[in-house]
Amino acid sequence: MCMTEILIPYGKKEIKICIPAKNLIKFIEPKVLQADFKLEEEIIKEALENPIHSRPLSEISRYKKNATILVSDITRPCPSYKFLPYIIDELIKGGIKKIDIIFGLGMHRKHSYEEQVKLVGSYACNYANLIDFEIEKCKNIGETKFKTPIDIYEKVLKTEFLIVTGNIEYHYFAGYSGGAKAVMPGVSSRNSVQANHSMMLEDSSVAGNFYTNHVRQDIEEIGKIVGIDFLFNVILDDNKKIIAAVSGANNIAFIEGVKIYDSIYRIEAEEKADIVITSPGGYPKDINLYQAQKALDNVKEIVKENGSIIFVASCLEGFGDDIFCEWMNDAKNFNKLYRKIKQNFVLGGHKAVAISKILKQAKVYLYSEFSKSETEKMGFYKLDDLQEYINFVLKKNNDLKIAVIPHGRFIKYKANSYFN
């Protein structure tokens, strides 16, 4: 029997599983499977030297007294430390004397100083002030056409020159990460984020949809009103290596980045799976269930009704959010949670609703650091040995179709159309 070995990321390690080739579902890959082989330094420099719909960073920042760079927090895979030296050099060349780097925490926990240094690198530490977003220090500057209050961190509003950074990938209800998401939810108030995220219940709020996705368009409007002066976004491979980058005017440069990302990563399946095995991609994406949940949502389309999902996520830091933890107590009761969130949208609760909806469709086995009792209380089934379970189910039914998505990427069932 021809066996296929597959490595599944888990925390900071990988778990090897073996599955008969005949049982594996094949995916329709995009024509461009990977970017041209280039050094990361070359990709970063090339993007900065060829900004989209913008003059070079050193030119447009000239005569400004200060600049602020928004960067991702520790729950994101974005390797800010790799590109920040080049951005900082451009700002210094433009005459900028004061640079603040603000970590877009959104609703996430604050960093230790050691974590901040690790995220941005020693070079950035020598030239910039490192600041965690302070959610209690937001100022309202209006509202969007969707009635979302625009409450933004006051330090961001005071800066003379604003740069957003991040990595582009599929997002389960905002369409894509990156771009103006550095502002919303990165440095926005809880009220603002709740108003924006409440639109996730709409049918158009799905991964891969940009233009008709109200969540995403609300984010774009906020970015425009706040005034993003320059964007730098990267695209990563499964090893978190930079394989493409874009810079320039938001959102024109961001849309070009989305096109590049789609050309590399948009994947379809011609058939649905009896069992889907997926992981968020290891640390830091599986640092807690709040973050890891996105990978679970990304594969929901290709599992058969009443099929199974094996969700491999360390969740070393547990739930990652107290409200989310509380709502997960009722994850087995979708109707209750759905009525609850329709009456009063609550951040944290929204992720529990998304998980609960999947539990209605499929049986979910969780391989994680959660105990058996914690796992079952959430409506999952505790799994202690991946290979043993795979061998067990195949022994019962040797014709099962299995889909393996090691990095939790968005997989589209071909029979369904995209919204964008």
N, C-alpha and C positions, 0 to 999 in steps of 0.2 A: 504494500500500500504506500502510495506517494504522500508523505507528510510534509506540511509546511510549517516551518518554525517562525513564530512571530514574537516580537518583544513588546510588552505592554508597559509604558511608563507608570511608575508608582512612587510618589514622593521623589526622592533623589536617586532612586534605583530603577531597575527594569525587571519585569517578571517574564520568563520565557514560557510560552505555551506552544503545543503542537496540535495541529488540526489537519485531518485528511484533506488533500487538495480538492477532492471531488465535492466536499461539503461547503467549500468557501464560495461566497457570492463574489462575482467580479464586478468592478465598477467601470463606468464610462468616464475616462479621464479626459481633461481638456487637452487640446492640441499642444499647448505649451506646458510641459510637465515641470520644468524648472527654469530658473533664470540662467542666462549665460554665466559661465564660471568667471567670477571676478573676486578680487580681494574685497573685504568689507570696507577697508579704507578707501579703495578706489570708488566703490558704489556711493559712499557718503560724500566724497569730494565732488564726484560727477553730478550728484543731485544738487549740491549747493552751488556749483558753477553754472548750472542750467536751471534756474528757478522758473517755474511755470507762471506765466502772466504776471511777472514781477521782475524788478531790477534786482541785482545781487544784494544779499543781506547787508554787506558792509556799506553799500550806498544808501539803501532806504533807512538805515538806522543812524545815518550821519546827523550830527547836531542834536541828537537826543541825549539827555543827561543820564537817563537810567533805562534799564530793560528788565523785563520779567520773562522767565522761561518756565512754562508749565510742563511738568514731567509726571510720568506714571508712578504709582505707589508700589509697594512690595508685592501686592497680589497680582500684578501684571508681569508679563514676560518681557516687556520692552527693555532692551539693553541700552538705556540712556547713556551710560558711562562710555559707550563706544563712539557716539556722535557728538556729545556735548563739547568736547575740546575743540572741534571744528566750528561749531556754532559760536562758541565763546571767542575764538580767534577772529571770526568775522565781525563780531560786535566790537571787540577791542580795536580792530582795524578801522571801524566806523567812528571811533572816538568815544564809545560808551565808557563811563567811569564807574558806574555802579550796576551790578547785575544781581538779581534775586532769582533763585531757583525755588519754585513753589511746588510741592508734591500734591497732586490732585487726589486727595483722600476720598472725596465724596462722602459716603457714609462709613468708610472703613476706619480702623484704628490708627492711632498715631504711630510714628516710627521712633525707634531709639536713634541716637546720633550715629551709632555704628551702622545701622541699617541705611540711614541716609547716605553715608559715605560710600557704602557698598553699591548703592543704586546709581550714584552719579560719578563716582571715581575721584581719585585724588586730585587730578588736574582741575576739575570743576570746583573742588573745595578751596583751592588756592585763589580762585578769582571770583567766587560768588558766595552770597549768603544763602544758607540752606534753611528753608522754612516749610513747616507742615501747615497745610490749610487749617484755618480755625473756623469751624462752622458757625460759631456764635458771633463771628464778626463779619456778617454779610450785610450788604446795603441794597435796598430795592431801587431799581432804575426803570421800572415799568412792567409791562406784561406783553406776552406774545399774542398773535392772532388766535391761538388756541387757549388763551386765558391763563397761561402759565406765568406766575409771578417771576420776575427776573431778579433774584436775590443773589448777588455775587460778592465774593470775598473782597473786602475793601482794599486790600493791598494790590489786588489785580486791577481794580478800577483806577487806582492812583498812578499806575505805571505809565510812562510815556511811550513805551514800545512793548507790545505783547507778542510772544512767540508760543505757539502750541506744538507739542511733540507727542509722539505715541506710535503704536503699531496698528496696522490695519489687519483685521480679521473679521470673520462673520460674528455677528452678535444676535442672540436668539430673538430679541424683539426690537432692537434699534437698527437692525439691518446689518450694520458694520460698526466695529470699534474704530477709534482714531478720529482725526479731524477735530471738530468742535466739541467732541465728547470730553476733551481736556477741560473745557469750561463747564459744560453741563453733562454729567453731574460732578465733574472733578472739583470745582471750586464754587458750588452752588449750595444754597440752603436746603434743609430737609423739606420744607414746604414746596420749594421749586421742583426738587427732584420727584417728590410724590405726585405733584400735578403732571409733570412730564411723563412719568412712568405709568400713570393711571391709564394712559392710552395703549398700553401693552395688551389690553384685553380686546382690542380691535383686530379683525381678521387680517388686516394689512401689516400688522406689526410682527413681521417674521424675518428670519435671517435672509440675507441676500436681496432685500427690498430697500431701495433708497428713495425713489421719487414719489411714491404714493404712501410711504410709511409716515404717519403723523408724528410718531415719536421722533424719528430722525429729522423730519422737516422742522419740528419745534426746536430741536438742538441746533440746527443750522441757523434758524432765525436768531436765537440767543447769541450764537457766535458772531453774527453780523452786527447785532446791536451793541454788544460789548466792545467789538472792534479788534479782531485778530489781525495783527500786522504781518505775520509771517507764519508759515506752517512747515514743519519737517516731520514726515511720517515714514516709517520703515515697514517692510514686509519680511517676515522671518520664515525660515524653514523649520522642520520638526526638531532640529537641534538648537533652535533659537539663534541661528546664524542669519545675519542680514543678507538677503538675496536681491532686494530692490529697495529703492527709496525715492521719495518725491519731496520737492520743496517749492515754496512760492506762495501765491495768494490762495487763501481759503475762500470759497470751497472748490475753486477750479482745480487747484493742485490735488486736493483730496479726491475729487471725482476721478482724476487720472490715476491716482493710486488704487482706487477701487477697481478700475478696469484692469490694471495690472494684476491685482490680487485675484480677480475672477478668472483671468487667463491662466493662472497657475493652479488655482484651488477649487474651482467650481466642479463638483463631481456629482454624477447621477448613478442611480441603480435601476436596472431594468426589471428587477423582481424584488419582492419583500422577503425579509428573513424571518425564520422561526426564532432565531437567537441572534441578538446583536451584542457584541462585546466592545465596550468603549471605555476610554479613559480621557480625562481633561488634558493629558499630556505631561503629567508629573508636576513637580514643584516649579513655580509657585501656584500653578493653576489649580492644584488639588490641595492647597493649604488648609482649606475649610470647605464645608458643604455649600456655603453661600456662593463661593466662587465656582466650585466644581459643577454645580447644577447645570451650568450652560451646556456642557458636553452632553449631558443626559437629554436636554431639550433638542440638541442638534441632530440626534439620530432617531427621533420619535417617528418620523415619516416612513422609515423603511422597515419597521418591525410590524409583523402581522398582528392583527387583532387577536388578543389573548396569547400573544407570543411572549418572549422573555428578553430582558435586557440585563446583561452582566455589567455592572458599573464599578470600575476599578478606580478608586479615589482615596488617597491616604486620609485626608481630613484630620491631620495631626492636631490642628487647632479647633477641632470640633465643628460647631455650627457656624461660627464666625459672626453671628448677629443674634442678639437676645430676642428680638421680636420674631425673627425667622424661626428660632428655636421654639418659641411658644406656639406659633401657628402650626409647626410641624407635628404637634401633638394630635392635630385633627386631619393630618394628610390623608388618612384612609377614607375621609368623608368629603369628597369633592363638592357635592351639592351645598353642604354647609359652608365650606370655605368660599365658594364662588358667591353665594348670597352675601356673605360677610364682607368680601372685598368690593362688591358692587355698591354696597351701602356706604362703606367708608374705606377708601383706598389707603393702605398702610404699607410703607416700605418695609421689606422683610417678609411681610405677609404675601406679597406678590410672587415671591419665589416659591413659597409653600404651595400656592395655588397652582403654579406651573408644574411642580412635581406631582401634586395630587391628580392633576389631569392625566398625566402619563400613567399613574398607578391604576387609573380606570381602564386604560387601554392595554397595559401589559404587566406581567409579573417582573418586578425589578429585584435582582440579587445584588447586594452591596458588599464589595470586598474593600474593607477600610479598617481604620483604627477604632471605630465605634464598637462598643460591646454588643453582644447578641441582643440583650434586652433593649438597648437604645435603638438598634437597627430595626427591630420588630415593632417598636413603639411608633416608628415613623412610617410603617407600612412596607418596609423593605424586608427581604429575606437575607439573613447573614450568610456569607460565603467565606469559608476558611481556606479552600484549596481550589484554585482555578482549574488546573489540569484534571484533578480528580472529578470535578463536576462535569467537565467537557466529556471525559471518558464515559461517565455514567449515563449522560443523556444520549450519546451516540450509540451506546450499547443497547439502549431501549429502542432507538429509532435511528438506523444508519443512513436515512435519507434526509435528515435535517439540513436545512440551509442556514449557514452561519455567516454573518457579516462582521468583520473586525475593523474597527476604526480606532486605532491606538491613540490618536491625538484629538479625539472628540470633534473632528471637523464636521461642518455642515454637509450632510448628504441628502440630495433631493431624489425623490421617487419620480422617475421619468414621466409617468402618466399624469403627474400634477404639473400645472403651469406655474411660472414665476409671476409675481405681482409687478415686477419692474420691467 
